[in-house]
Amino acid sequence: MSWMPTPFAGYSCEFSPFHGNLVAVGTAQYYGIVGNGRLHVFDVSAPGGPRPVCDWLTKDGVYDVAWSEANEHVLLTGQGDGTLKLFDWSRPQGPIMSLEGHQAEVYGVDWNMNTKNLVSSASWDHTIKVWDIQQGVNISTFRNHNQIAYAAIWSPARPACLATVAGDAMLHIQDLNVGETPVQSIQ
């Protein structure tokens, strides 16, 4: 059995939709309480076992990672400092974009597989945000949760819809075409 150690605790992992042998791993030092983070990309089918392709040290924990649905080299991370960062594994010098707008840790990110320029983020500030990556701006903020938001996942069948969950034990279905009020809520 092959294994690849990372210096920090793992928080998330995702296979590339373009290269089935590449896995991105988000990690955080001291279990995310304080310290740095690191984003890793591993080739898990390399001869002789897994090998690192690249990694980036970040100033805070990397809590979630999502691969671009449009560009095979680009990854999105949710950071402990409240930012979303984009990295290009073919350009290892550092993040290619940083999106700021959350007031607390970003715990979940997701790339819209239909509208490939949109990403979502879920934060400890209780908000869900939708970002246009091409413009580098926040286009919608949902404030329907009253506890830490953990995930905001796009629907593969309905490009403008996403499901969100939080510590308030609520599942909301949001539709960008409708506005901030959820189209459906389930406790």
C-alpha positions in Angstrom: 0.0 0.0 0.0 1.4 3.4 -1.0 0.9 6.5 1.1 2.1 10.1 1.0 2.5 12.0 4.2 1.5 15.7 4.5 2.9 18.0 7.2 -0.5 19.2 8.3 -3.9 17.7 9.1 -6.1 17.0 6.0 -9.4 18.8 5.6 -10.5 18.1 2.1 -9.6 16.2 -1.1 -10.9 16.1 -4.6 -10.0 14.3 -7.8 -9.4 16.4 -11.0 -12.3 16.2 -13.4 -9.8 16.3 -16.3 -7.0 14.1 -15.0 -8.2 11.1 -13.0 -4.7 10.5 -11.5 -4.5 14.0 -9.9 -5.9 14.6 -6.4 -5.9 18.0 -4.6 -5.6 18.0 -0.8 -6.3 20.9 1.5 -4.6 20.9 4.9 -4.3 23.0 8.0 -1.6 23.2 10.7 -2.5 22.5 14.3 -5.9 21.1 13.2 -6.9 24.5 11.8 -7.0 26.3 15.2 -3.9 28.4 14.3 -1.1 28.4 11.9 -0.6 27.9 8.2 -2.3 25.8 5.6 -1.1 24.0 2.5 -2.7 23.0 -0.8 -1.2 19.8 -2.3 -1.6 18.2 -5.7 -0.6 14.6 -5.9 -0.3 12.2 -8.9 -1.7 9.0 -7.3 -0.9 6.7 -10.2 2.8 7.6 -10.7 5.1 4.7 -11.1 6.5 3.7 -7.7 3.6 5.2 -5.8 2.1 8.6 -5.3 4.2 11.6 -5.9 3.8 15.3 -5.2 3.1 17.5 -8.3 3.1 20.8 -6.5 2.1 22.5 -3.3 1.5 26.0 -1.9 1.9 27.2 1.7 -0.9 29.5 2.7 -1.0 31.9 5.7 -4.1 30.1 7.1 -5.7 26.7 6.9 -7.1 25.3 3.6 -10.5 23.9 4.6 -11.9 23.0 1.2 -10.7 22.6 -2.4 -12.6 22.4 -5.8 -11.2 21.9 -9.3 -12.2 24.2 -12.1 -14.8 22.8 -14.4 -13.4 24.9 -17.3 -9.6 24.9 -16.9 -7.7 21.7 -16.1 -5.0 23.6 -14.2 -7.0 25.7 -11.9 -8.1 24.9 -8.3 -10.2 26.9 -5.8 -9.7 26.9 -2.1 -11.7 28.0 1.0 -9.3 29.5 3.5 -9.3 30.0 7.2 -8.7 33.8 6.7 -12.1 34.1 5.0 -10.8 34.3 1.5 -11.1 32.1 -1.6 -7.9 31.6 -3.5 -7.4 30.3 -7.0 -4.2 28.4 -7.9 -2.9 27.2 -11.2 -0.8 24.0 -10.8 1.1 24.8 -14.0 2.2 28.1 -12.4 3.5 27.2 -8.9 4.5 30.7 -7.8 1.3 31.3 -5.7 -2.3 32.1 -6.0 -3.5 33.6 -9.2 -6.5 35.3 -7.6 -7.8 36.0 -4.1 -11.5 36.8 -3.5 -12.3 38.6 -0.3 -15.8 39.2 1.2 -16.4 36.7 4.0 -15.9 37.9 7.6 -14.8 34.4 8.9 -13.4 31.1 7.8 -14.6 29.7 4.4 -15.4 26.1 5.1 -16.8 25.0 1.8 -16.4 25.8 -1.9 -17.9 24.4 -5.1 -17.5 25.0 -8.8 -20.6 25.2 -10.9 -20.2 22.5 -13.6 -22.8 24.1 -15.9 -22.0 27.8 -15.6 -18.3 27.4 -15.4 -17.5 30.9 -14.3 -19.5 30.6 -11.1 -18.3 29.3 -7.7 -20.0 29.1 -4.3 -18.6 29.5 -0.8 -20.0 28.7 2.6 -18.6 30.5 5.7 -18.5 30.6 9.4 -20.0 34.1 9.1 -23.3 32.3 8.4 -23.4 33.4 4.7 -23.3 31.7 1.3 -21.7 33.7 -1.5 -21.7 33.2 -5.2 -18.7 34.6 -7.1 -18.1 35.3 -10.8 -14.5 34.1 -11.3 -14.1 35.8 -14.7 -15.0 39.2 -13.2 -13.4 38.4 -9.7 -16.5 39.6 -7.9 -19.2 38.5 -5.5 -22.6 38.5 -7.3 -24.9 37.1 -4.6 -24.9 36.7 -0.9 -27.5 34.5 0.9 -28.1 35.2 4.6 -30.7 32.5 5.4 -28.7 30.5 7.9 -28.3 31.6 11.5 -25.4 29.3 12.3 -22.0 28.4 10.6 -22.6 27.5 6.9 -20.6 24.4 6.0 -21.4 23.7 2.3 -23.0 25.2 -0.7 -23.2 22.7 -3.6 -24.4 23.4 -7.1 -27.1 21.3 -8.7 -25.8 19.4 -11.8 -29.3 19.5 -13.4 -30.3 23.1 -12.5 -27.4 25.5 -13.2 -28.8 28.4 -11.1 -29.6 26.3 -8.1 -27.5 25.3 -5.1 -28.1 23.4 -1.9 -26.8 24.9 1.4 -26.4 23.4 4.9 -25.4 24.9 8.2 -25.2 24.4 11.9 -28.8 25.5 12.2 -29.9 22.0 11.0 -31.4 23.6 7.8 -31.0 22.6 4.2 -31.9 25.5 1.8 -32.3 25.3 -1.9 -31.3 28.6 -3.4 -32.1 29.8 -7.0 -30.1 32.7 -8.3 -33.0 33.6 -10.6 -35.4 34.0 -7.6 -33.3 36.0 -5.1 -32.3 35.5 -1.5 -35.4 33.7 -0.3 -34.9 29.9 -0.5 -37.1 28.1 -3.0 -37.2 25.2 -0.6 -36.2 24.6 3.0 -35.9 21.3 4.9 -35.1 21.0 8.6 
